[in-house]
Amino acid sequence: MPLDEYRRKRDFTKSPEPAGEPAAATGGETRYFCVQKHLASHLHYDLRLEHDGVLLSWAVPKGPSLDWNDKRLAMQVEDHPIEYGSFEGVIPEGYGAGVVMLWDYGTWTPDTPDVDAALRKGDFKFTLDGFKLKGSWALVRTKGYGDSGKPSWLLIKHKDHWSGPIDITEFAPLSVKTPGADFADILATDTPDLWTRNPPAKTGDTGKLFQRIIAAALALKATHDPNPPAAPAKRRRARGAIR
């Protein structure tokens, strides 16, 4: 059944992600798409395309590229509910624990009338009309990636008016749902204190990135909180007790 795998992986008593229901397929060729920038155990970008009442989803580790010479790995993951397309926030624990940013959204149009046939063939061409991603793209299935057993694809930008050598993930890194917001801003509206105890990644480059984001989020939260917690006083008493 649609979304069974999505629901099986999540505890909705702990995750703010929408449980969702498969929606009725919309008429016409123009459909919703989004890209969510997801800092979890590793930073990646999730491309989601509305089709048959769900969001078909691919995790793109390096993010989309506007350079037609680039072939970006895109690992197909479980379908997501339509409601997920507007989600931005913090997943505090469990599957996908991390910060989710709505990095881009808009509409997409298939370049072939039979989307399912193109997906089965492994040669899927489509056009995006978002804030950051536009023009003609392709997803081309490969033989697989590692031992994951998940379908592996390459995300490729076609050469057109919207392609070029610019690194769009570096040029436009911020949220389109909360203008000007980065990961620290999103985390600061939630519970950065939780992650000082158990960040999703503790070592390596991702662990260092988390520490910088958590520190920035805590600083933002302290600046905006008219009644900051009394933790510093407690630490002073603790140091006095040690003496």
N, C-alpha and C positions, 0 to 999 in steps of 0.2 A: 504494500500500500504506500501511496505517496507520503513522505515525511516520516515514515516509521523509523528509519535509521537516524534521522535528525533528532527525533524525540528520545530514542533509546540512549543516545550519547549524553543527554543533558538532564540535570535535576532542576526543574523549574521552580522548586521551593528555594533554591539558592541563586539561580541565574536569572538576571533581568531579561534575558532573551525571550522573544515571543514564542509561545508554543505553536500558535498558528493552526490554520486549517487549509487544505488545498482549496484554492479559489477557482471559480469558473473561468475557463479560458476566455480571454478577451477577444473580441472580433477585430478584424483588420490586421495589418502587418506591423504597425508601430506598437512597441511594447516597452516596458520599463527595464532599465538596467541600472546597476550601481557598481561601484568599486569601494570596498571597505578596507582601510589600512588597519592591520591587526597586529599589534605587538603582543605576542604570547611567548611561548618558549623560543620562538624566532620571529623576527619581523617579516611579514609577508602582506600581499594584497589579494583580496578575494574579489574576483570578477563574478558578477551574478546577472543572469539574463532571464527575464520572465518568459516562461513557455509552459503552456498547458496547466496553468494555475499554480505553478511553483517557480522558484528561482533556481535555474540550473547554475551550478557553482564550480569554479575552478580556483585553486590557490596558486598564486603566482609569486614565487619567492622573491624575485628581484623587482617585481612590479612591471606594469606595462611600459613599453618603449615606443617612442614615436619614430625611431630609426628603422627603416625598412630592412636594414642589414641585420638587425637583431632578431634572434629567435628565442623567446623567453619561455622557459619551462612553465607549464600550467598543469597542475595535478587536479584531476576531476575529483570532487568530494561530494558528499551527500546533498541532495536537493534541500533548499531552505524555503520556509514559508514566505509568501509575498510580503507580509508585515516586516520581515527582517530587512527589507530593502531600505527602511528609514532608520534602522537601529544605529545608535551611537551611545557608547557608555562603557561601563566596567563590568567584566565578568570576574567575580572575586575568587572563585575556586572551581575546580573540576575541569571538564573538557573545555579547551579554548580559553582558560583563565588568562586575562590580559585586558588591554584597552583596545576598544574598537572605535575607529574614526570613520565617519562617512566622508570619504575622500573625493568621490565624484558620483554623479547620477545624471540621468537623462532618459532618452529613449533609444531603442535600437530597432533596426529593420533587417530581416533576413534577406540575403541576396538570392535565395531560392524559395519557391513556395512550399517545399516539403522539408521542413527543418529536421524532422526525425530521420528522414532518409540521408540527409547530409551528415547528421551525427553518426549514424550507423556506418556510413562510408568513411568517416574520419576526415572529412574535408569540408569544413563549415565556414562559410564566408558571410559576413554581416557588416552593417554600417552603424556606427555609434554617433549619437548627437548629445554629448554631455557638456559640462562646463570645461573639462580639461581634455577629454578624449573625444575625438571626432573622426569622421571619415571611415574608410574601408579597412577591415581587419579580417584575419583568418585564424581559425583554430585547426591545427593539423595533428591528428593522432599519431603517436609514435608507438614503438613496441613495448613501452613500459619504462618504469623508473625504479631502479633498485629492487627490493623485495617487498614493496608495499602492496603489490597486487592491485593497486588503483590505476584506472586509466590515465595515461600520461599524454599530454598534448603540447604543442608549441603554439604560443600566441605571437602572431606576426602582424605588423602594421604594413599595409600596402602603400606603395609610393603614390601619394596624391597631394592635394593642396594642404592637408593637415599633418603631413609627415615631415620629419627633419631631424637633425642631430641633437636637438635640445633634450636634456634629461628632465622629463616632466615631473618625476618624483622629487627631484631636488629643486626645480624651478617653482613648483606649486605644491608644497608639502602639507598644507593646512586643510582643515575641515571645510566642506561646503555647506554643512548643516548649521554649524556654529561658526560664523565668519571670524577668521583670525585665530581660531582655537587650535592648539596643538595637543599632543598627548597629555602634557602636564595640566593644561586647562581642563581637559575632560576628567582626568583623575582627581583634580582638586575639587570638583563638584561632587565627588563620591567619597570614598573611604581610603585615602592614601595611607592612613595609619595601619590598616589591615596588612598592607604590603610591606610595611617596615618589618613585619614579623615573618611573612611568607611570600616574597615576590615570586612570580611564575618562573623567572630565570635568575639564578644566583651567581653564575660564573660566566666566563667568556665575555665576548663583546656585547651580547644581549644582556647579560647580568650587569655590566657596567652602564649600559644605556638605561636599564631600569632604575639603577641607583640615581642617575642624573635626573630622570623624570620624576621619581618619587621625591627627591629633595626639592625640585622646583615646585611640585604640586603642594608639598607641605608648606613651603614658603608662601605660595599664593593663598593657601587656605588660612594661614596665620594672618596674612595681610587683610583678608576680607572678613575674618571672624571677629566680631566686636567683643566676644567673650572667650578669649583663647583658653585652652585647657591649662590646668595647674601643674602640668608635668614638670616644668623647670623647678618649681618649689619642692616637688617630691624628690627630684634628683638632688637638690641641695641638702635635703634632710638625709637622704641616703648617704651622701658623701660625709655629712657630719657624723652619722652613725659609724661609718668606717673609721673616722678619726678617733 
